């Protein structure tokens, strides 16, 4: 019986973790240029990173519309929208879900910031956020704080959806104070 349990554990590890390790692309590092992209939003309009030059961008990747953690994270970003605006920052969410799925998610949660549909996975992969579990692919919960010049100022690979928006706002304050001191 113990051998069967051990064999099952080994099989699960091989099936779940090995494809994930093999399929993961490198995450852009802090200080590097943020990979540019153009993706459709929940409104169907195209959104490009370059459209936001001169602003701070909170680019957050999340696994799935209308799931508990993703809903909590999105609601918190929504509640803090005025605080981001005060800091010359916009929030852009990205998942592998469709435009239609994003539209329904925004309507249900009362979201008025852009959710971007990366249905071909290119942008999620370029940011090192694509997880491949064999037949199932999804965006990992990663966030990139991009400065007004298009450089990654801070990246988050471990995110608590409950407090993440507050953490990003605190970091944004530190980065903006540091920029002001440099000037």
TORPA-4810 file (N, C-alpha, C, O; in nm, 3 decimals):
<nodes>
NODE_1_0.082_-0.120_0.000_0.000_0.000_0.000_0.086_0.126_0.000_0.057_0.222_-0.071_X
NODE_2_0.193_0.126_0.080_0.282_0.241_0.087_0.348_0.268_-0.048_0.367_0.383_-0.087_X
NODE_3_0.383_0.159_-0.119_0.444_0.175_-0.252_0.348_0.242_-0.349_0.389_0.324_-0.431_X
NODE_4_0.222_0.208_-0.341_0.122_0.267_-0.430_0.109_0.417_-0.401_0.101_0.497_-0.494_X
NODE_5_0.105_0.452_-0.275_0.095_0.593_-0.237_0.218_0.670_-0.286_0.205_0.778_-0.341_X
NODE_6_0.336_0.615_-0.265_0.458_0.680_-0.311_0.460_0.694_-0.463_0.501_0.797_-0.517_X
NODE_7_0.416_0.592_-0.532_0.410_0.596_-0.677_0.313_0.705_-0.723_0.342_0.777_-0.818_X
NODE_8_0.199_0.716_-0.657_0.103_0.821_-0.691_0.161_0.960_-0.667_0.140_1.050_-0.748_X
NODE_9_0.233_0.978_-0.559_0.296_1.107_-0.530_0.397_1.142_-0.640_0.400_1.255_-0.687_X
NODE_10_0.478_1.047_-0.679_0.576_1.070_-0.785_0.507_1.106_-0.916_0.550_1.198_-0.985_X
NODE_11_0.402_1.036_-0.950_0.328_1.064_-1.074_0.269_1.205_-1.069_0.279_1.278_-1.167_X
NODE_12_0.210_1.243_-0.958_0.151_1.377_-0.945_0.260_1.483_-0.961_0.240_1.581_-1.032_X
NODE_13_0.372_1.464_-0.896_0.483_1.559_-0.908_0.527_1.570_-1.054_0.547_1.681_-1.104_X
NODE_14_0.543_1.459_-1.120_0.586_1.462_-1.260_0.483_1.528_-1.350_0.519_1.607_-1.438_X
NODE_15_0.357_1.498_-1.330_0.252_1.554_-1.416_0.228_1.702_-1.389_0.205_1.778_-1.483_X
NODE_16_0.235_1.743_-1.265_0.203_1.881_-1.230_0.323_1.974_-1.240_0.313_2.080_-1.301_X
NODE_17_0.433_1.936_-1.184_0.544_2.031_-1.171_0.645_2.029_-1.285_0.698_2.135_-1.321_X
NODE_18_0.672_1.915_-1.343_0.771_1.912_-1.451_0.727_1.993_-1.572_0.807_2.072_-1.621_X
NODE_19_0.602_1.979_-1.624_0.563_2.063_-1.737_0.569_2.212_-1.702_0.603_2.295_-1.786_X
NODE_20_0.535_2.243_-1.580_0.537_2.383_-1.536_0.679_2.439_-1.541_0.700_2.551_-1.588_X
NODE_21_0.774_2.363_-1.494_0.913_2.408_-1.495_0.968_2.417_-1.637_1.044_2.508_-1.669_X
NODE_22_0.929_2.324_-1.721_0.980_2.322_-1.858_0.919_2.429_-1.946_0.983_2.474_-2.041_X
NODE_23_0.798_2.472_-1.915_0.728_2.565_-2.003_0.738_2.711_-1.960_0.686_2.799_-2.027_X
NODE_24_0.803_2.736_-1.851_0.807_2.871_-1.797_0.914_2.956_-1.867_1.029_2.915_-1.879_X
NODE_25_0.873_3.073_-1.912_0.969_3.165_-1.971_1.020_3.258_-1.861_0.963_3.265_-1.753_X
NODE_26_1.126_3.328_-1.889_1.189_3.415_-1.791_1.101_3.536_-1.761_1.039_3.593_-1.851_X
NODE_27_1.096_3.573_-1.636_1.024_3.692_-1.593_1.115_3.813_-1.616_1.231_3.811_-1.576_X
NODE_28_1.064_3.919_-1.679_1.147_4.039_-1.696_1.192_4.092_-1.560_1.116_4.091_-1.464_X
NODE_29_1.315_4.137_-1.553_1.370_4.180_-1.425_1.342_4.328_-1.399_1.319_4.406_-1.491_X
NODE_30_1.346_4.364_-1.273_1.330_4.504_-1.235_1.439_4.587_-1.302_1.556_4.547_-1.304_X
NODE_31_1.401_4.700_-1.357_1.495_4.787_-1.428_1.499_4.764_-1.578_1.553_4.846_-1.652_X
NODE_32_1.443_4.652_-1.624_1.442_4.624_-1.768_1.321_4.691_-1.834_1.226_4.731_-1.767_X
NODE_33_1.326_4.701_-1.966_1.212_4.755_-2.040_1.097_4.656_-2.030_1.116_4.535_-2.047_X
NODE_34_0.979_4.707_-2.004_0.861_4.622_-1.999_0.826_4.579_-2.142_0.822_4.662_-2.232_X
NODE_35_0.801_4.449_-2.163_0.762_4.406_-2.298_0.635_4.477_-2.343_0.535_4.479_-2.271_X
NODE_36_0.640_4.535_-2.462_0.523_4.606_-2.514_0.418_4.505_-2.559_0.451_4.389_-2.587_X
NODE_37_0.295_4.547_-2.567_0.186_4.458_-2.608_0.069_4.541_-2.654_0.058_4.660_-2.625_X
NODE_38_-0.020_4.475_-2.726_-0.152_4.528_-2.759_-0.250_4.414_-2.740_-0.235_4.307_-2.799_X
NODE_39_-0.352_4.436_-2.657_-0.453_4.335_-2.628_-0.591_4.401_-2.625_-0.602_4.521_-2.599_X
NODE_40_-0.697_4.322_-2.652_-0.832_4.377_-2.641_-0.878_4.384_-2.495_-0.848_4.296_-2.415_X
NODE_41_-0.952_4.491_-2.465_-1.008_4.506_-2.330_-1.149_4.448_-2.327_-1.200_4.400_-2.429_X
NODE_42_-1.212_4.454_-2.211_-1.349_4.406_-2.195_-1.446_4.485_-2.282_-1.556_4.439_-2.311_X
NODE_43_-1.405_4.605_-2.324_-1.490_4.688_-2.410_-1.469_4.655_-2.558_-1.540_4.707_-2.644_X
NODE_44_-1.371_4.569_-2.587_-1.341_4.533_-2.725_-1.238_4.623_-2.791_-1.192_4.593_-2.901_X
NODE_45_-1.200_4.733_-2.725_-1.101_4.825_-2.781_-0.960_4.771_-2.754_-0.937_4.702_-2.655_X
NODE_46_-0.867_4.804_-2.842_-0.728_4.762_-2.826_-0.657_4.853_-2.726_-0.674_4.975_-2.729_X
NODE_47_-0.579_4.793_-2.639_-0.502_4.865_-2.539_-0.356_4.825_-2.556_-0.322_4.707_-2.557_X
NODE_48_-0.270_4.926_-2.569_-0.125_4.903_-2.580_-0.055_4.963_-2.460_-0.097_5.066_-2.408_X
NODE_49_0.051_4.899_-2.417_0.129_4.954_-2.306_0.181_5.092_-2.342_0.183_5.182_-2.257_X
NODE_50_0.224_5.110_-2.466_0.281_5.239_-2.507_0.180_5.354_-2.496_0.219_5.470_-2.490_X
NODE_51_0.050_5.322_-2.492_-0.053_5.425_-2.475_-0.042_5.494_-2.339_-0.097_5.602_-2.320_X
NODE_52_0.027_5.431_-2.246_0.033_5.482_-2.109_0.169_5.541_-2.074_0.199_5.561_-1.956_X
NODE_53_0.252_5.570_-2.174_0.379_5.637_-2.145_0.349_5.768_-2.074_0.255_5.839_-2.111_X
NODE_54_0.428_5.799_-1.975_0.404_5.919_-1.895_0.321_5.891_-1.770_0.304_5.978_-1.685_X
NODE_55_0.269_5.767_-1.759_0.193_5.726_-1.641_0.259_5.602_-1.580_0.332_5.529_-1.648_X
NODE_56_0.232_5.581_-1.455_0.269_5.454_-1.391_0.163_5.352_-1.430_0.045_5.384_-1.438_X
NODE_57_0.205_5.229_-1.453_0.112_5.122_-1.490_0.127_5.007_-1.391_0.238_4.957_-1.367_X
NODE_58_0.016_4.966_-1.334_0.011_4.845_-1.252_-0.045_4.737_-1.345_-0.165_4.733_-1.373_X
NODE_59_0.044_4.650_-1.392_0.005_4.542_-1.482_-0.002_4.415_-1.400_0.101_4.359_-1.361_X
NODE_60_-0.125_4.369_-1.375_-0.137_4.250_-1.291_-0.198_4.135_-1.369_-0.297_4.151_-1.441_X
NODE_61_-0.137_4.019_-1.352_-0.182_3.894_-1.415_-0.255_3.813_-1.309_-0.214_3.807_-1.193_X
NODE_62_-0.365_3.750_-1.351_-0.443_3.672_-1.257_-0.498_3.549_-1.328_-0.515_3.550_-1.450_X
NODE_63_-0.528_3.442_-1.252_-0.566_3.315_-1.315_-0.699_3.311_-1.388_-0.704_3.262_-1.501_X
NODE_64_-0.808_3.360_-1.328_-0.938_3.334_-1.389_-1.043_3.432_-1.340_-1.052_3.461_-1.220_X
NODE_65_-1.124_3.482_-1.433_-1.238_3.567_-1.398_-1.334_3.491_-1.306_-1.353_3.370_-1.318_X
NODE_66_-1.394_3.566_-1.215_-1.502_3.520_-1.130_-1.467_3.401_-1.041_-1.551_3.315_-1.013_X
NODE_67_-1.341_3.398_-0.997_-1.301_3.301_-0.895_-1.276_3.380_-0.766_-1.251_3.501_-0.773_X
NODE_68_-1.283_3.316_-0.652_-1.277_3.393_-0.526_-1.156_3.485_-0.510_-1.173_3.604_-0.482_X
NODE_69_-1.035_3.433_-0.526_-0.916_3.516_-0.509_-0.906_3.627_-0.612_-0.869_3.739_-0.580_X
NODE_70_-0.939_3.594_-0.736_-0.931_3.693_-0.844_-1.036_3.802_-0.826_-1.011_3.919_-0.855_X
NODE_71_-1.153_3.763_-0.780_-1.259_3.862_-0.755_-1.218_3.956_-0.641_-1.239_4.077_-0.650_X
NODE_72_-1.162_3.901_-0.537_-1.119_3.982_-0.422_-1.011_4.080_-0.466_-1.017_4.199_-0.433_X
NODE_73_-0.912_4.031_-0.541_-0.803_4.118_-0.587_-0.857_4.230_-0.676_-0.818_4.346_-0.660_X
NODE_74_-0.945_4.196_-0.770_-1.002_4.296_-0.861_-1.085_4.399_-0.784_-1.076_4.519_-0.812_X
NODE_75_-1.166_4.355_-0.690_-1.247_4.449_-0.611_-1.157_4.546_-0.535_-1.188_4.665_-0.525_X
NODE_76_-1.047_4.496_-0.480_-0.956_4.585_-0.406_-0.890_4.687_-0.498_-0.876_4.803_-0.461_X
NODE_77_-0.851_4.645_-0.618_-0.797_4.742_-0.714_-0.906_4.845_-0.750_-0.876_4.963_-0.768_X
NODE_78_-1.030_4.801_-0.761_-1.139_4.893_-0.794_-1.161_4.994_-0.682_-1.174_5.114_-0.709_X
NODE_79_-1.165_4.948_-0.558_-1.184_5.038_-0.444_-1.075_5.145_-0.440_-1.100_5.258_-0.400_X
NODE_80_-0.954_5.108_-0.481_-0.840_5.200_-0.475_-0.819_5.283_-0.602_-0.716_5.350_-0.614_X
NODE_81_-0.912_5.279_-0.696_-0.892_5.350_-0.824_-0.859_5.498_-0.805_-0.771_5.550_-0.874_X
NODE_82_-0.927_5.567_-0.715_-0.900_5.710_-0.697_-0.759_5.732_-0.642_-0.694_5.831_-0.676_X
NODE_83_-0.712_5.641_-0.558_-0.577_5.653_-0.503_-0.472_5.634_-0.614_-0.369_5.700_-0.613_X
NODE_84_-0.499_5.543_-0.707_-0.408_5.525_-0.821_-0.409_5.650_-0.909_-0.304_5.696_-0.953_X
NODE_85_-0.526_5.704_-0.934_-0.537_5.824_-1.018_-0.459_5.940_-0.956_-0.393_6.016_-1.028_X
NODE_86_-0.465_5.955_-0.823_-0.389_6.060_-0.754_-0.238_6.045_-0.775_-0.164_6.142_-0.767_X
NODE_87_-0.195_5.924_-0.803_-0.052_5.894_-0.820_-0.013_5.881_-0.968_0.094_5.831_-1.001_X
NODE_88_-0.102_5.928_-1.057_-0.076_5.920_-1.202_-0.052_5.776_-1.245_0.040_5.748_-1.323_X
NODE_89_-0.135_5.686_-1.195_-0.119_5.543_-1.224_-0.250_5.484_-1.274_-0.358_5.526_-1.236_X
NODE_90_-0.237_5.384_-1.361_-0.352_5.309_-1.410_-0.331_5.161_-1.377_-0.218_5.114_-1.366_X
NODE_91_-0.441_5.091_-1.362_-0.438_4.947_-1.335_-0.488_4.875_-1.459_-0.592_4.909_-1.514_X
NODE_92_-0.412_4.775_-1.503_-0.450_4.690_-1.615_-0.440_4.545_-1.568_-0.334_4.500_-1.524_X
NODE_93_-0.550_4.472_-1.577_-0.551_4.331_-1.540_-0.542_4.245_-1.665_-0.600_4.280_-1.768_X
NODE_94_-0.471_4.133_-1.657_-0.454_4.042_-1.771_-0.478_3.899_-1.727_-0.424_3.853_-1.627_X
NODE_95_-0.561_3.829_-1.804_-0.576_3.684_-1.786_-0.595_3.622_-1.925_-0.600_3.693_-2.025_X
NODE_96_-0.604_3.492_-1.929_-0.623_3.421_-2.056_-0.770_3.416_-2.096_-0.804_3.361_-2.201_X
NODE_97_-0.858_3.472_-2.012_-1.001_3.471_-2.041_-1.034_3.558_-2.162_-0.955_3.643_-2.202_X
NODE_98_-1.151_3.536_-2.219_-1.196_3.608_-2.338_-1.249_3.747_-2.304_-1.274_3.779_-2.188_X
NODE_99_-1.265_3.828_-2.406_-1.324_3.961_-2.391_-1.462_3.949_-2.327_-1.496_4.025_-2.237_X
NODE_100_-1.541_3.854_-2.375_-1.677_3.835_-2.322_-1.674_3.797_-2.173_-1.755_3.847_-2.095_X
NODE_101_-1.581_3.711_-2.135_-1.568_3.673_-1.995_-1.532_3.795_-1.910_-1.587_3.815_-1.802_X
NODE_102_-1.439_3.877_-1.960_-1.400_4.000_-1.888_-1.519_4.095_-1.875_-1.538_4.157_-1.771_X
NODE_103_-1.596_4.106_-1.981_-1.713_4.196_-1.979_-1.811_4.153_-1.869_-1.861_4.237_-1.795_X
NODE_104_-1.837_4.025_-1.859_-1.927_3.973_-1.756_-1.868_3.992_-1.617_-1.940_4.028_-1.523_X
NODE_105_-1.738_3.969_-1.603_-1.670_3.985_-1.474_-1.677_4.131_-1.429_-1.705_4.159_-1.312_X
NODE_106_-1.651_4.223_-1.520_-1.657_4.366_-1.486_-1.797_4.408_-1.445_-1.815_4.482_-1.348_X
NODE_107_-1.898_4.359_-1.518_-2.037_4.393_-1.485_-2.074_4.338_-1.347_-2.136_4.407_-1.267_X
NODE_108_-2.036_4.214_-1.320_-2.071_4.151_-1.193_-2.002_4.220_-1.075_-2.063_4.239_-0.970_X
NODE_109_-1.874_4.256_-1.092_-1.796_4.312_-0.982_-1.792_4.465_-0.980_-1.736_4.524_-0.887_X
NODE_110_-1.852_4.531_-1.079_-1.852_4.677_-1.085_-1.714_4.735_-1.112_-1.677_4.838_-1.057_X
NODE_111_-1.638_4.668_-1.198_-1.501_4.711_-1.229_-1.503_4.812_-1.343_-1.571_4.791_-1.443_X
NODE_112_-1.428_4.922_-1.328_-1.422_5.019_-1.437_-1.280_5.041_-1.489_-1.257_5.133_-1.567_X
NODE_113_-1.186_4.958_-1.447_-1.053_4.964_-1.506_-1.044_4.855_-1.613_-1.133_4.769_-1.621_X
NODE_114_-0.940_4.857_-1.693_-0.930_4.767_-1.808_-0.884_4.627_-1.767_-0.786_4.611_-1.694_X
NODE_115_-0.956_4.528_-1.817_-0.913_4.389_-1.810_-0.882_4.348_-1.954_-0.962_4.369_-2.044_X
NODE_116_-0.765_4.289_-1.974_-0.718_4.258_-2.108_-0.720_4.107_-2.132_-0.680_4.028_-2.046_X
NODE_117_-0.766_4.070_-2.251_-0.781_3.929_-2.287_-0.659_3.882_-2.366_-0.637_3.922_-2.480_X
NODE_118_-0.581_3.796_-2.304_-0.461_3.739_-2.367_-0.491_3.594_-2.407_-0.431_3.501_-2.354_X
NODE_119_-0.582_3.579_-2.500_-0.629_3.446_-2.537_-0.525_3.362_-2.611_-0.535_3.239_-2.613_X
NODE_120_-0.425_3.427_-2.672_-0.320_3.347_-2.736_-0.196_3.331_-2.648_-0.097_3.271_-2.690_X
NODE_121_-0.202_3.384_-2.525_-0.102_3.362_-2.420_0.032_3.432_-2.444_0.124_3.415_-2.364_X
NODE_122_0.047_3.509_-2.549_0.177_3.568_-2.582_0.226_3.668_-2.477_0.342_3.664_-2.438_X
NODE_123_0.138_3.755_-2.432_0.179_3.857_-2.336_0.207_3.794_-2.200_0.306_3.827_-2.135_X
NODE_124_0.121_3.705_-2.158_0.141_3.636_-2.031_0.273_3.560_-2.031_0.345_3.559_-1.931_X
NODE_125_0.305_3.498_-2.143_0.432_3.426_-2.157_0.550_3.524_-2.157_0.652_3.497_-2.093_X
NODE_126_0.536_3.637_-2.227_0.645_3.736_-2.233_0.679_3.791_-2.095_0.793_3.831_-2.070_X
NODE_127_0.581_3.794_-2.005_0.604_3.843_-1.870_0.635_3.728_-1.772_0.639_3.750_-1.651_X
NODE_128_0.658_3.608_-1.824_0.694_3.496_-1.739_0.585_3.453_-1.644_0.612_3.397_-1.539_X
NODE_129_0.461_3.480_-1.681_0.348_3.452_-1.593_0.260_3.337_-1.639_0.158_3.308_-1.576_X
NODE_130_0.297_3.270_-1.748_0.215_3.161_-1.800_0.250_3.031_-1.730_0.367_2.992_-1.723_X
NODE_131_0.149_2.965_-1.678_0.165_2.834_-1.617_0.099_2.732_-1.707_-0.014_2.750_-1.753_X
NODE_132_0.171_2.626_-1.733_0.123_2.521_-1.821_0.121_2.392_-1.740_0.226_2.337_-1.707_X
NODE_133_0.002_2.344_-1.710_-0.014_2.218_-1.639_-0.063_2.111_-1.735_-0.164_2.044_-1.709_X
NODE_134_0.006_2.094_-1.845_-0.034_1.998_-1.946_-0.147_2.054_-2.030_-0.124_2.138_-2.117_X
NODE_135_-0.267_2.009_-2.005_-0.383_2.056_-2.082_-0.439_2.188_-2.033_-0.515_2.254_-2.103_X
NODE_136_-0.402_2.228_-1.912_-0.455_2.350_-1.852_-0.347_2.457_-1.848_-0.236_2.434_-1.799_X
NODE_137_-0.381_2.575_-1.901_-0.291_2.690_-1.896_-0.363_2.804_-1.828_-0.483_2.823_-1.846_X
NODE_138_-0.289_2.879_-1.749_-0.346_2.997_-1.685_-0.235_3.095_-1.650_-0.117_3.059_-1.649_X
NODE_139_-0.274_3.218_-1.621_-0.178_3.320_-1.579_-0.155_3.305_-1.429_-0.250_3.292_-1.352_X
NODE_140_-0.029_3.308_-1.390_0.003_3.310_-1.247_-0.024_3.450_-1.193_-0.026_3.547_-1.268_X
NODE_141_-0.043_3.457_-1.064_-0.072_3.585_-0.999_0.060_3.662_-0.982_0.128_3.650_-0.880_X
NODE_142_0.094_3.741_-1.083_0.214_3.826_-1.083_0.172_3.969_-1.112_0.071_3.993_-1.178_X
NODE_143_0.249_4.063_-1.062_0.223_4.205_-1.090_0.353_4.274_-1.124_0.458_4.245_-1.067_X
NODE_144_0.343_4.368_-1.219_0.457_4.449_-1.259_0.418_4.595_-1.246_0.319_4.639_-1.303_X
NODE_145_0.498_4.669_-1.171_0.478_4.813_-1.157_0.574_4.877_-1.257_0.696_4.869_-1.242_X
NODE_146_0.516_4.941_-1.358_0.593_4.995_-1.471_0.597_5.147_-1.459_0.493_5.211_-1.442_X
NODE_147_0.717_5.203_-1.468_0.732_5.348_-1.451_0.689_5.425_-1.576_0.665_5.363_-1.680_X
NODE_148_0.679_5.556_-1.569_0.632_5.636_-1.683_0.719_5.626_-1.808_0.676_5.665_-1.917_X
NODE_149_0.842_5.575_-1.794_0.931_5.557_-1.910_0.924_5.416_-1.969_0.996_5.385_-2.063_X
NODE_150_0.837_5.332_-1.914_0.821_5.196_-1.968_0.917_5.093_-1.911_0.935_4.987_-1.969_X
NODE_151_0.979_5.124_-1.797_1.070_5.028_-1.733_0.999_4.964_-1.613_0.917_5.026_-1.546_X
NODE_152_1.033_4.839_-1.588_0.976_4.769_-1.473_1.045_4.820_-1.347_1.165_4.799_-1.328_X
NODE_153_0.968_4.886_-1.263_1.022_4.943_-1.140_1.018_4.841_-1.026_1.103_4.843_-0.937_X
NODE_154_0.919_4.753_-1.029_0.902_4.653_-0.922_0.817_4.540_-0.978_0.718_4.563_-1.047_X
NODE_155_0.856_4.417_-0.945_0.775_4.303_-0.983_0.739_4.222_-0.859_0.815_4.215_-0.763_X
NODE_156_0.623_4.163_-0.864_0.573_4.082_-0.754_0.543_3.942_-0.807_0.463_3.926_-0.899_X
NODE_157_0.608_3.841_-0.750_0.581_3.705_-0.793_0.501_3.627_-0.689_0.452_3.518_-0.717_X
NODE_158_0.490_3.682_-0.572_0.411_3.619_-0.467_0.309_3.723_-0.420_0.345_3.824_-0.359_X
NODE_159_0.184_3.697_-0.450_0.080_3.798_-0.429_-0.029_3.746_-0.337_-0.081_3.636_-0.358_X
NODE_160_-0.064_3.823_-0.237_-0.179_3.795_-0.153_-0.293_3.882_-0.205_-0.289_4.004_-0.187_X
NODE_161_-0.394_3.824_-0.268_-0.500_3.905_-0.330_-0.575_3.995_-0.233_-0.634_4.095_-0.275_X
NODE_162_-0.575_3.962_-0.106_-0.647_4.041_-0.007_-0.581_4.176_0.015_-0.650_4.278_0.029_X
NODE_163_-0.448_4.179_0.020_-0.380_4.304_0.054_-0.292_4.358_-0.058_-0.219_4.456_-0.037_X
NODE_164_-0.297_4.298_-0.174_-0.203_4.332_-0.280_-0.215_4.477_-0.327_-0.114_4.544_-0.345_X
NODE_165_-0.335_4.526_-0.346_-0.351_4.663_-0.392_-0.286_4.762_-0.295_-0.220_4.857_-0.338_X
NODE_166_-0.304_4.741_-0.167_-0.242_4.826_-0.067_-0.090_4.818_-0.072_-0.022_4.919_-0.056_X
NODE_167_-0.037_4.698_-0.093_0.109_4.681_-0.106_0.162_4.758_-0.226_0.267_4.822_-0.218_X
NODE_168_0.090_4.750_-0.338_0.134_4.819_-0.460_0.129_4.971_-0.439_0.221_5.042_-0.481_X
NODE_169_0.024_5.020_-0.376_0.015_5.164_-0.348_0.130_5.211_-0.259_0.187_5.318_-0.283_X
NODE_170_0.164_5.134_-0.159_0.274_5.171_-0.069_0.406_5.175_-0.147_0.487_5.267_-0.128_X
NODE_171_0.429_5.077_-0.233_0.551_5.074_-0.314_0.553_5.190_-0.413_0.658_5.251_-0.435_X
NODE_172_0.440_5.220_-0.471_0.430_5.333_-0.564_0.467_5.463_-0.493_0.536_5.547_-0.550_X
NODE_173_0.420_5.481_-0.370_0.457_5.600_-0.293_0.608_5.608_-0.271_0.668_5.714_-0.288_X
NODE_174_0.669_5.496_-0.235_0.814_5.494_-0.214_0.890_5.528_-0.343_0.984_5.607_-0.341_X
NODE_175_0.849_5.468_-0.452_0.917_5.492_-0.580_0.901_5.637_-0.625_0.996_5.697_-0.676_X
NODE_176_0.783_5.692_-0.606_0.762_5.831_-0.648_0.839_5.928_-0.558_0.889_6.029_-0.607_X
NODE_177_0.850_5.899_-0.429_0.931_5.984_-0.340_1.077_5.976_-0.379_1.148_6.077_-0.380_X
NODE_178_1.123_5.856_-0.412_1.262_5.838_-0.455_1.291_5.914_-0.583_1.398_5.974_-0.597_X
NODE_179_1.195_5.911_-0.678_1.211_5.987_-0.803_1.218_6.137_-0.774_1.298_6.208_-0.835_X
NODE_180_1.135_6.184_-0.682_1.133_6.327_-0.650_1.265_6.371_-0.588_1.312_6.481_-0.614_X
NODE_181_1.325_6.285_-0.506_1.452_6.317_-0.443_1.563_6.324_-0.548_1.652_6.408_-0.538_X
NODE_182_1.559_6.235_-0.648_1.661_6.232_-0.753_1.659_6.359_-0.839_1.761_6.398_-0.895_X
NODE_183_1.543_6.421_-0.849_1.530_6.539_-0.936_1.585_6.660_-0.875_1.582_6.767_-0.935_X
</nodes>
